[in-house]
Amino acid sequence: MSSSKPSVLFVCVHNAGRSQMAAGFLNELGAGRVEVLSAGSAPKDSINPVAVEAMREVGIDISQNTPKVLTPEAVQESDAVITMGCGDACPYYPGKRYEDWVLDDPAGQGIEPVRVIRDDIKKRVEQLLSELLS
């Protein structure tokens, strides 16, 4: 990790929807100013295709991403850890910024509810980015 850039780890259970959308937004909106990681406590085999479609609608391609397993090292390397419904599965390290974003799980949902989740995530990422870079 580059010490000159803040780093953010997005964590959800499957690392297939919410955390991938958040990472996609932060990569896009952060324009290289932030290191972005995402992981899951029980990762799926592939990204949720509805999440991929919802992100494609706003010009962000997450189709090549792959779910990754959450490791203590990923948490240690990050300045901010954003959890999305995995709560206690995430290891805690003193001195880290932790936030828990309460978001519906897009798994098994159609495009309409996933768009609402996507737009909520975008607003939260914009707020996070403004705080990290101020």
C-alpha positions as a Python dict, from the first residue, in 0.01 Angstrom:
ca = {
    (1, 'M'): (0, 0, 0),
    (2, 'S'): (118, 347, -75),
    (3, 'S'): (145, 550, 243),
    (4, 'S'): (63, 873, 57),
    (5, 'K'): (-288, 758, -31),
    (6, 'P'): (-565, 670, 211),
    (7, 'S'): (-680, 309, 174),
    (8, 'V'): (-1034, 177, 209),
    (9, 'L'): (-1151, -181, 248),
    (10, 'F'): (-1516, -258, 168),
    (11, 'V'): (-1645, -578, 329),
    (12, 'C'): (-1972, -767, 283),
    (13, 'V'): (-2048, -1134, 333),
    (14, 'H'): (-2024, -1256, -27),
    (15, 'N'): (-1811, -975, -182),
    (16, 'A'): (-2038, -1009, -483),
    (17, 'G'): (-2268, -704, -472),
    (18, 'R'): (-2256, -417, -224),
    (19, 'S'): (-1882, -413, -156),
    (20, 'Q'): (-1804, -455, -526),
    (21, 'M'): (-2034, -165, -620),
    (22, 'A'): (-1878, 52, -348),
    (23, 'A'): (-1526, -35, -467),
    (24, 'G'): (-1628, 41, -825),
    (25, 'F'): (-1758, 384, -726),
    (26, 'L'): (-1454, 467, -512),
    (27, 'N'): (-1215, 361, -789),
    (28, 'E'): (-1404, 579, -1037),
    (29, 'L'): (-1471, 883, -817),
    (30, 'G'): (-1137, 865, -637),
    (31, 'A'): (-952, 874, -970),
    (32, 'G'): (-642, 707, -829),
    (33, 'R'): (-627, 918, -511),
    (34, 'V'): (-741, 630, -287),
    (35, 'E'): (-630, 266, -259),
    (36, 'V'): (-942, 48, -287),
    (37, 'L'): (-984, -308, -159),
    (38, 'S'): (-1292, -526, -121),
    (39, 'A'): (-1342, -865, 39),
    (40, 'G'): (-1603, -1097, 188),
    (41, 'S'): (-1626, -1311, 497),
    (42, 'A'): (-1778, -1593, 284),
    (43, 'P'): (-1708, -1491, -79),
    (44, 'K'): (-1917, -1621, -368),
    (45, 'D'): (-1768, -1762, -688),
    (46, 'S'): (-1862, -1462, -901),
    (47, 'I'): (-2000, -1108, -894),
    (48, 'N'): (-2379, -1068, -881),
    (49, 'P'): (-2482, -1013, -1248),
    (50, 'V'): (-2756, -767, -1145),
    (51, 'A'): (-2496, -558, -958),
    (52, 'V'): (-2277, -567, -1272),
    (53, 'E'): (-2573, -451, -1482),
    (54, 'A'): (-2666, -172, -1238),
    (55, 'M'): (-2308, -41, -1237),
    (56, 'R'): (-2281, -65, -1614),
    (57, 'E'): (-2584, 167, -1634),
    (58, 'V'): (-2375, 440, -1468),
    (59, 'G'): (-2068, 370, -1680),
    (60, 'I'): (-1867, 158, -1433),
    (61, 'D'): (-1759, -193, -1532),
    (62, 'I'): (-1712, -434, -1240),
    (63, 'S'): (-1766, -746, -1452),
    (64, 'Q'): (-1397, -851, -1436),
    (65, 'N'): (-1378, -828, -1056),
    (66, 'T'): (-1367, -1146, -853),
    (67, 'P'): (-1485, -1198, -495),
    (68, 'K'): (-1195, -1222, -249),
    (69, 'V'): (-1174, -1369, 99),
    (70, 'L'): (-1138, -1126, 389),
    (71, 'T'): (-795, -1149, 554),
    (72, 'P'): (-663, -984, 871),
    (73, 'E'): (-383, -840, 654),
    (74, 'A'): (-632, -656, 431),
    (75, 'V'): (-785, -497, 741),
    (76, 'Q'): (-443, -404, 884),
    (77, 'E'): (-337, -240, 555),
    (78, 'S'): (-649, -22, 536),
    (79, 'D'): (-709, 320, 687),
    (80, 'A'): (-1086, 281, 673),
    (81, 'V'): (-1289, -40, 690),
    (82, 'I'): (-1647, -17, 566),
    (83, 'T'): (-1864, -317, 652),
    (84, 'M'): (-2198, -392, 490),
    (85, 'G'): (-2387, -651, 684),
    (86, 'C'): (-2099, -873, 798),
    (87, 'G'): (-2061, -720, 1145),
    (88, 'D'): (-1866, -951, 1373),
    (89, 'A'): (-1691, -1139, 1092),
    (90, 'C'): (-1457, -843, 1042),
    (91, 'P'): (-1145, -840, 1265),
    (92, 'Y'): (-1100, -526, 1471),
    (93, 'Y'): (-772, -335, 1495),
    (94, 'P'): (-732, -27, 1714),
    (95, 'G'): (-667, 298, 1529),
    (96, 'K'): (-866, 206, 1220),
    (97, 'R'): (-1173, 393, 1106),
    (98, 'Y'): (-1471, 156, 1101),
    (99, 'E'): (-1814, 227, 958),
    (100, 'D'): (-2105, -11, 914),
    (101, 'W'): (-2325, 84, 621),
    (102, 'V'): (-2672, -65, 661),
    (103, 'L'): (-2773, -158, 306),
    (104, 'D'): (-3013, -413, 161),
    (105, 'D'): (-2843, -716, 9),
    (106, 'P'): (-2884, -714, -371),
    (107, 'A'): (-2860, -1097, -386),
    (108, 'G'): (-3168, -1243, -552),
    (109, 'Q'): (-3319, -902, -628),
    (110, 'G'): (-3416, -754, -962),
    (111, 'I'): (-3264, -447, -1124),
    (112, 'E'): (-3507, -193, -970),
    (113, 'P'): (-3419, -255, -603),
    (114, 'V'): (-3050, -293, -694),
    (115, 'R'): (-3055, 53, -856),
    (116, 'V'): (-3179, 198, -526),
    (117, 'I'): (-2897, 19, -338),
    (118, 'R'): (-2645, 137, -600),
    (119, 'D'): (-2755, 500, -570),
    (120, 'D'): (-2739, 484, -189),
    (121, 'I'): (-2387, 339, -210),
    (122, 'K'): (-2280, 617, -448),
    (123, 'K'): (-2395, 888, -204),
    (124, 'R'): (-2211, 719, 83),
    (125, 'V'): (-1892, 678, -125),
    (126, 'E'): (-1904, 1046, -227),
    (127, 'Q'): (-1932, 1145, 142),
    (128, 'L'): (-1650, 908, 242),
    (129, 'L'): (-1428, 1041, -36),
    (130, 'S'): (-1483, 1401, 68),
    (131, 'E'): (-1387, 1312, 428),
    (132, 'L'): (-1077, 1112, 325),
    (133, 'L'): (-942, 1380, 96),
    (134, 'S'): (-1019, 1687, 307),
}
